[in-house]
């Protein structure tokens, strides 16, 4: 049986991975003849990462899933603690990327390499983080958590979902998502 929370976690991980890969594709392409549009969509993508995965997704994992899982499988404690450190550092890492992007935009190409390197490291870090959750935690959670645990997790993950991963679209975010989808390359958008 697949629980709603497991499906949502995987869908939200897929959406984030798509945004991160599209971000890297855009960085590789560079600003070309449209620097304003280029920096605008990169800012929008970083804002999305800060707004949804960092503020919606991670708290549900940290506050609900991880404690239940550590009670059921204490041997996963070291892995969970590392994932918690990742969550705590995630918001700062996104802010650092936002700063480096602004430096590239305002100061110029001399700052491009620092941003590109940090973005590449962030992509690697985040993909590894999600892979650890999906391969080391979710299978154990599926086997060991109780029906009551799953009822709580399913309710929490269904309550507020990432709009890029099938959640309800909040009209106040439409401009953000339009900006990302219309400019970013596939798999997240329809841009070149």
C-alpha positions in Angstrom: 0.0 0.0 0.0 1.3 3.4 -0.9 0.5 6.2 1.6 -0.3 9.7 0.4 2.6 11.1 2.4 5.1 8.9 0.6 3.7 9.8 -2.8 3.7 13.5 -2.0 7.3 13.4 -0.7 8.4 11.7 -3.9 6.5 14.1 -6.1 7.8 17.1 -4.2 11.4 15.7 -4.5 10.8 15.3 -8.3 9.6 18.8 -8.7 12.5 20.2 -6.8 15.0 18.1 -8.7 13.5 19.4 -12.0 13.8 23.0 -10.8 17.4 22.4 -9.8 18.3 20.8 -13.1 16.5 23.6 -15.0 18.4 26.1 -13.0 21.7 24.5 -13.9 20.7 24.3 -17.6 20.0 28.0 -17.5 23.3 28.8 -15.8 25.1 26.8 -18.4 23.3 28.7 -21.2 24.0 32.0 -19.5 22.2 35.3 -19.9 22.8 35.6 -23.7 21.0 38.6 -25.1 18.3 38.8 -22.3 20.2 39.3 -19.0 17.2 40.9 -17.3 15.0 37.9 -18.1 17.7 35.5 -17.2 18.4 36.9 -13.7 14.7 37.4 -13.1 13.9 33.7 -13.6 16.9 32.5 -11.6 15.8 34.7 -8.8 12.3 33.3 -9.1 13.6 29.7 -9.0 15.7 30.4 -5.9 12.7 32.1 -4.3 10.6 29.0 -5.1 13.2 26.7 -3.4 13.2 28.9 -0.3 9.4 29.3 -0.2 8.2 25.7 -0.8 10.8 23.0 -0.1 12.5 24.9 2.7 9.4 26.3 4.4 6.7 23.7 3.7 8.3 20.3 2.8 11.2 20.2 5.3 9.2 21.1 8.4 6.8 18.2 7.8 9.7 15.8 7.5 11.6 17.2 10.5 8.6 17.6 12.8 6.6 14.6 11.9 8.3 11.9 9.8 11.7 11.9 11.3 10.6 11.6 15.0 8.2 8.8 14.1 10.8 7.0 12.1 13.5 7.3 14.8 11.2 5.9 17.4 10.4 2.9 15.1 14.0 2.4 13.9 16.5 3.9 16.3 19.4 2.6 14.2 18.5 5.3 11.7 19.4 8.0 14.2 22.7 9.0 12.7 21.2 9.3 9.2 18.2 11.3 10.5 20.5 13.6 12.4 22.5 14.3 9.2 19.3 15.0 7.3 18.2 17.4 10.1 21.5 19.2 9.8 20.9 19.5 6.0 17.4 20.9 6.7 18.8 23.5 9.2 21.5 24.6 6.8 19.2 24.6 3.7 17.7 28.0 4.1 21.1 29.6 4.7 22.5 27.9 1.6 19.6 29.2 -0.5 20.2 32.7 0.8 23.9 32.4 0.0 22.9 31.5 -3.6 20.6 34.4 -3.8 23.4 36.7 -2.7 25.9 35.2 -5.2 23.4 35.6 -8.0 22.8 39.2 -7.1 26.5 39.8 -7.1 26.8 38.2 -10.6 23.9 40.4 -11.8 25.1 43.7 -10.3 28.9 43.4 -10.4 29.2 41.3 -13.5 30.9 38.3 -15.0 33.7 38.3 -12.5 31.2 36.9 -10.0 29.7 34.2 -12.3 32.1 31.4 -11.4 31.4 31.8 -7.7 27.7 31.5 -8.3 28.0 28.6 -10.8 30.2 26.7 -8.4 27.9 27.2 -5.4 24.8 26.3 -7.5 26.5 23.1 -8.7 27.5 22.1 -5.2 23.9 22.9 -4.0 22.5 20.7 -6.7 24.8 17.8 -5.7 24.0 18.3 -2.0 20.2 18.4 -2.5 20.1 15.5 -4.9 22.1 13.4 -2.4 19.9 14.6 0.4 16.7 13.5 -1.4 18.3 10.2 -2.5 19.2 9.4 1.1 15.6 10.1 2.3 14.1 8.0 -0.5 16.5 5.0 -0.2 17.3 4.9 3.5 14.2 6.3 5.2 11.1 5.9 3.1 11.3 2.1 2.7 11.8 1.6 6.4 9.0 4.1 7.2 6.7 2.1 4.8 7.5 -1.1 6.7 7.5 0.0 10.3 5.2 3.0 10.8 1.7 2.3 12.3 -1.6 3.1 10.7 -2.0 6.0 13.1 1.4 7.3 12.1 0.4 7.2 8.4 -2.9 8.9 9.1 -1.1 11.8 10.7 1.5 12.0 8.0 -0.9 11.7 5.2 -3.1 14.5 6.7 -0.1 16.8 7.1 1.3 16.2 3.7 -2.1 16.5 2.0 -2.8 19.8 3.8 -0.2 21.9 2.1 1.5 20.7 -1.1 4.0 22.2 -3.4 2.0 23.6 -6.4 4.7 22.3 -8.8 4.1 18.8 -7.4 0.3 18.7 -7.8 -0.7 20.9 -5.0 -3.4 23.5 -5.3 -2.3 26.7 -6.9 -2.4 29.8 -4.7 -3.4 32.7 -6.9 -0.8 34.9 -5.0 2.0 32.6 -6.5 0.7 32.6 -10.1 3.2 35.3 -11.2 6.1 33.3 -9.7 5.1 30.1 -11.4 4.3 31.7 -14.7 7.7 33.4 -14.7 9.5 30.0 -14.0 7.4 27.9 -16.4 7.5 30.3 -19.3 11.2 30.9 -19.1 12.9 27.8 -17.6 13.8 25.0 -19.9 12.2 21.5 -19.7 11.6 19.5 -17.6 10.2 22.4 -15.4 9.2 24.9 -18.1 8.6 25.5 -21.7 11.4 28.0 -22.3 14.3 27.3 -24.8 
